[in-house]
Amino acid sequence: MMGLGLLGTIIIGILAGFFAGKIFQGRGFGLVVNLIVGLIGALLGGWLFGLLGVNVGGVIGVLITATIGAIVLLWIVSLVGGRRY
């Protein structure tokens, strides 16, 4: 998410968390939790894509990476928490 600046990072994080909430659970979690899930998901997604050797660029690529990472994060939380989303 380098090069986007603080505001761009926050916007991408909110969008990624929102999309992940809609895809994985069917609803969002609210602005603050969506931001946290999206930002952590962006880090997780970037790490996972790096392990796989996938390199994405541009705002859309970062948004997709962050959303996939947020979905994986929600899946892991559901496994650990024993709660199905």
PyMOL CGO cylinders between C-alpha atoms (Angstrom):
from pymol import cmd
from pymol.cgo import CYLINDER

trace = [
    CYLINDER, 0.00, 0.00, 0.00, 3.03, 2.18, -0.32, 0.3, 1, 1, 1, 1, 1, 1,
    CYLINDER, 3.03, 2.18, -0.32, 2.60, 5.22, -2.50, 0.3, 1, 1, 1, 1, 1, 1,
    CYLINDER, 2.60, 5.22, -2.50, -1.08, 5.68, -1.73, 0.3, 1, 1, 1, 1, 1, 1,
    CYLINDER, -1.08, 5.68, -1.73, -0.58, 7.98, 1.22, 0.3, 1, 1, 1, 1, 1, 1,
    CYLINDER, -0.58, 7.98, 1.22, -2.44, 7.87, 4.50, 0.3, 1, 1, 1, 1, 1, 1,
    CYLINDER, -2.44, 7.87, 4.50, -5.81, 8.91, 3.12, 0.3, 1, 1, 1, 1, 1, 1,
    CYLINDER, -5.81, 8.91, 3.12, -5.59, 6.44, 0.20, 0.3, 1, 1, 1, 1, 1, 1,
    CYLINDER, -5.59, 6.44, 0.20, -4.61, 3.65, 2.56, 0.3, 1, 1, 1, 1, 1, 1,
    CYLINDER, -4.61, 3.65, 2.56, -7.55, 4.40, 4.85, 0.3, 1, 1, 1, 1, 1, 1,
    CYLINDER, -7.55, 4.40, 4.85, -9.99, 4.48, 1.92, 0.3, 1, 1, 1, 1, 1, 1,
    CYLINDER, -9.99, 4.48, 1.92, -8.66, 1.20, 0.48, 0.3, 1, 1, 1, 1, 1, 1,
    CYLINDER, -8.66, 1.20, 0.48, -8.80, -0.38, 3.96, 0.3, 1, 1, 1, 1, 1, 1,
    CYLINDER, -8.80, -0.38, 3.96, -12.40, 0.69, 4.50, 0.3, 1, 1, 1, 1, 1, 1,
    CYLINDER, -12.40, 0.69, 4.50, -13.45, -0.56, 1.07, 0.3, 1, 1, 1, 1, 1, 1,
    CYLINDER, -13.45, -0.56, 1.07, -11.61, -3.87, 1.46, 0.3, 1, 1, 1, 1, 1, 1,
    CYLINDER, -11.61, -3.87, 1.46, -13.14, -4.47, 4.89, 0.3, 1, 1, 1, 1, 1, 1,
    CYLINDER, -13.14, -4.47, 4.89, -16.59, -3.55, 3.57, 0.3, 1, 1, 1, 1, 1, 1,
    CYLINDER, -16.59, -3.55, 3.57, -16.29, -5.88, 0.57, 0.3, 1, 1, 1, 1, 1, 1,
    CYLINDER, -16.29, -5.88, 0.57, -14.92, -8.72, 2.71, 0.3, 1, 1, 1, 1, 1, 1,
    CYLINDER, -14.92, -8.72, 2.71, -17.80, -8.29, 5.16, 0.3, 1, 1, 1, 1, 1, 1,
    CYLINDER, -17.80, -8.29, 5.16, -20.33, -8.38, 2.32, 0.3, 1, 1, 1, 1, 1, 1,
    CYLINDER, -20.33, -8.38, 2.32, -18.74, -11.40, 0.65, 0.3, 1, 1, 1, 1, 1, 1,
    CYLINDER, -18.74, -11.40, 0.65, -17.94, -13.47, 3.73, 0.3, 1, 1, 1, 1, 1, 1,
    CYLINDER, -17.94, -13.47, 3.73, -20.73, -12.65, 6.12, 0.3, 1, 1, 1, 1, 1, 1,
    CYLINDER, -20.73, -12.65, 6.12, -23.31, -10.86, 4.04, 0.3, 1, 1, 1, 1, 1, 1,
    CYLINDER, -23.31, -10.86, 4.04, -23.11, -7.58, 5.95, 0.3, 1, 1, 1, 1, 1, 1,
    CYLINDER, -23.11, -7.58, 5.95, -20.56, -5.01, 7.05, 0.3, 1, 1, 1, 1, 1, 1,
    CYLINDER, -20.56, -5.01, 7.05, -19.23, -4.52, 10.57, 0.3, 1, 1, 1, 1, 1, 1,
    CYLINDER, -19.23, -4.52, 10.57, -19.24, -0.75, 10.76, 0.3, 1, 1, 1, 1, 1, 1,
    CYLINDER, -19.24, -0.75, 10.76, -16.71, 1.82, 9.65, 0.3, 1, 1, 1, 1, 1, 1,
    CYLINDER, -16.71, 1.82, 9.65, -14.05, 1.29, 12.34, 0.3, 1, 1, 1, 1, 1, 1,
    CYLINDER, -14.05, 1.29, 12.34, -14.05, -2.51, 12.27, 0.3, 1, 1, 1, 1, 1, 1,
    CYLINDER, -14.05, -2.51, 12.27, -14.15, -2.49, 8.45, 0.3, 1, 1, 1, 1, 1, 1,
    CYLINDER, -14.15, -2.49, 8.45, -11.08, -0.26, 8.48, 0.3, 1, 1, 1, 1, 1, 1,
    CYLINDER, -11.08, -0.26, 8.48, -9.20, -2.52, 10.89, 0.3, 1, 1, 1, 1, 1, 1,
    CYLINDER, -9.20, -2.52, 10.89, -10.15, -5.71, 9.01, 0.3, 1, 1, 1, 1, 1, 1,
    CYLINDER, -10.15, -5.71, 9.01, -9.26, -4.08, 5.68, 0.3, 1, 1, 1, 1, 1, 1,
    CYLINDER, -9.26, -4.08, 5.68, -5.88, -2.80, 6.83, 0.3, 1, 1, 1, 1, 1, 1,
    CYLINDER, -5.88, -2.80, 6.83, -4.88, -6.08, 8.47, 0.3, 1, 1, 1, 1, 1, 1,
    CYLINDER, -4.88, -6.08, 8.47, -6.28, -7.90, 5.44, 0.3, 1, 1, 1, 1, 1, 1,
    CYLINDER, -6.28, -7.90, 5.44, -4.13, -5.76, 3.15, 0.3, 1, 1, 1, 1, 1, 1,
    CYLINDER, -4.13, -5.76, 3.15, -1.02, -6.79, 5.06, 0.3, 1, 1, 1, 1, 1, 1,
    CYLINDER, -1.02, -6.79, 5.06, -2.09, -10.44, 5.10, 0.3, 1, 1, 1, 1, 1, 1,
    CYLINDER, -2.09, -10.44, 5.10, -3.05, -10.38, 1.42, 0.3, 1, 1, 1, 1, 1, 1,
    CYLINDER, -3.05, -10.38, 1.42, 0.24, -8.73, 0.44, 0.3, 1, 1, 1, 1, 1, 1,
    CYLINDER, 0.24, -8.73, 0.44, 2.16, -11.35, 2.42, 0.3, 1, 1, 1, 1, 1, 1,
    CYLINDER, 2.16, -11.35, 2.42, 0.17, -14.24, 0.91, 0.3, 1, 1, 1, 1, 1, 1,
    CYLINDER, 0.17, -14.24, 0.91, 0.51, -12.89, -2.63, 0.3, 1, 1, 1, 1, 1, 1,
    CYLINDER, 0.51, -12.89, -2.63, 4.26, -12.45, -2.03, 0.3, 1, 1, 1, 1, 1, 1,
    CYLINDER, 4.26, -12.45, -2.03, 4.56, -16.08, -0.95, 0.3, 1, 1, 1, 1, 1, 1,
    CYLINDER, 4.56, -16.08, -0.95, 2.78, -17.15, -4.13, 0.3, 1, 1, 1, 1, 1, 1,
    CYLINDER, 2.78, -17.15, -4.13, 4.93, -14.87, -6.29, 0.3, 1, 1, 1, 1, 1, 1,
    CYLINDER, 4.93, -14.87, -6.29, 1.94, -12.83, -7.44, 0.3, 1, 1, 1, 1, 1, 1,
    CYLINDER, 1.94, -12.83, -7.44, 2.63, -9.15, -8.04, 0.3, 1, 1, 1, 1, 1, 1,
    CYLINDER, 2.63, -9.15, -8.04, -0.30, -6.78, -8.45, 0.3, 1, 1, 1, 1, 1, 1,
    CYLINDER, -0.30, -6.78, -8.45, -0.16, -3.10, -9.15, 0.3, 1, 1, 1, 1, 1, 1,
    CYLINDER, -0.16, -3.10, -9.15, -2.41, -0.11, -9.15, 0.3, 1, 1, 1, 1, 1, 1,
    CYLINDER, -2.41, -0.11, -9.15, -5.25, 0.84, -6.88, 0.3, 1, 1, 1, 1, 1, 1,
    CYLINDER, -5.25, 0.84, -6.88, -7.55, -1.94, -8.14, 0.3, 1, 1, 1, 1, 1, 1,
    CYLINDER, -7.55, -1.94, -8.14, -4.85, -4.56, -7.59, 0.3, 1, 1, 1, 1, 1, 1,
    CYLINDER, -4.85, -4.56, -7.59, -4.23, -3.31, -4.05, 0.3, 1, 1, 1, 1, 1, 1,
    CYLINDER, -4.23, -3.31, -4.05, -7.99, -3.30, -3.37, 0.3, 1, 1, 1, 1, 1, 1,
    CYLINDER, -7.99, -3.30, -3.37, -8.32, -6.89, -4.61, 0.3, 1, 1, 1, 1, 1, 1,
    CYLINDER, -8.32, -6.89, -4.61, -5.30, -7.98, -2.58, 0.3, 1, 1, 1, 1, 1, 1,
    CYLINDER, -5.30, -7.98, -2.58, -6.62, -6.27, 0.55, 0.3, 1, 1, 1, 1, 1, 1,
    CYLINDER, -6.62, -6.27, 0.55, -10.09, -7.74, 0.08, 0.3, 1, 1, 1, 1, 1, 1,
    CYLINDER, -10.09, -7.74, 0.08, -8.76, -11.27, -0.37, 0.3, 1, 1, 1, 1, 1, 1,
    CYLINDER, -8.76, -11.27, -0.37, -6.56, -10.81, 2.68, 0.3, 1, 1, 1, 1, 1, 1,
    CYLINDER, -6.56, -10.81, 2.68, -9.52, -9.53, 4.71, 0.3, 1, 1, 1, 1, 1, 1,
    CYLINDER, -9.52, -9.53, 4.71, -11.61, -12.54, 3.64, 0.3, 1, 1, 1, 1, 1, 1,
    CYLINDER, -11.61, -12.54, 3.64, -8.81, -14.88, 4.71, 0.3, 1, 1, 1, 1, 1, 1,
    CYLINDER, -8.81, -14.88, 4.71, -8.57, -12.99, 8.01, 0.3, 1, 1, 1, 1, 1, 1,
    CYLINDER, -8.57, -12.99, 8.01, -12.32, -13.37, 8.62, 0.3, 1, 1, 1, 1, 1, 1,
    CYLINDER, -12.32, -13.37, 8.62, -12.10, -17.08, 7.77, 0.3, 1, 1, 1, 1, 1, 1,
    CYLINDER, -12.10, -17.08, 7.77, -9.23, -17.57, 10.24, 0.3, 1, 1, 1, 1, 1, 1,
    CYLINDER, -9.23, -17.57, 10.24, -11.15, -15.68, 12.94, 0.3, 1, 1, 1, 1, 1, 1,
    CYLINDER, -11.15, -15.68, 12.94, -14.20, -17.86, 12.32, 0.3, 1, 1, 1, 1, 1, 1,
    CYLINDER, -14.20, -17.86, 12.32, -12.06, -21.02, 12.70, 0.3, 1, 1, 1, 1, 1, 1,
    CYLINDER, -12.06, -21.02, 12.70, -10.40, -19.84, 15.89, 0.3, 1, 1, 1, 1, 1, 1,
    CYLINDER, -10.40, -19.84, 15.89, -13.55, -18.35, 17.38, 0.3, 1, 1, 1, 1, 1, 1,
    CYLINDER, -13.55, -18.35, 17.38, -15.68, -21.35, 16.53, 0.3, 1, 1, 1, 1, 1, 1,
    CYLINDER, -15.68, -21.35, 16.53, -18.32, -19.04, 15.14, 0.3, 1, 1, 1, 1, 1, 1,
    CYLINDER, -18.32, -19.04, 15.14, -19.54, -19.39, 11.58, 0.3, 1, 1, 1, 1, 1, 1,
    CYLINDER, -19.54, -19.39, 11.58, -19.99, -16.16, 9.70, 0.3, 1, 1, 1, 1, 1, 1,
]
cmd.load_cgo(trace, "trace")
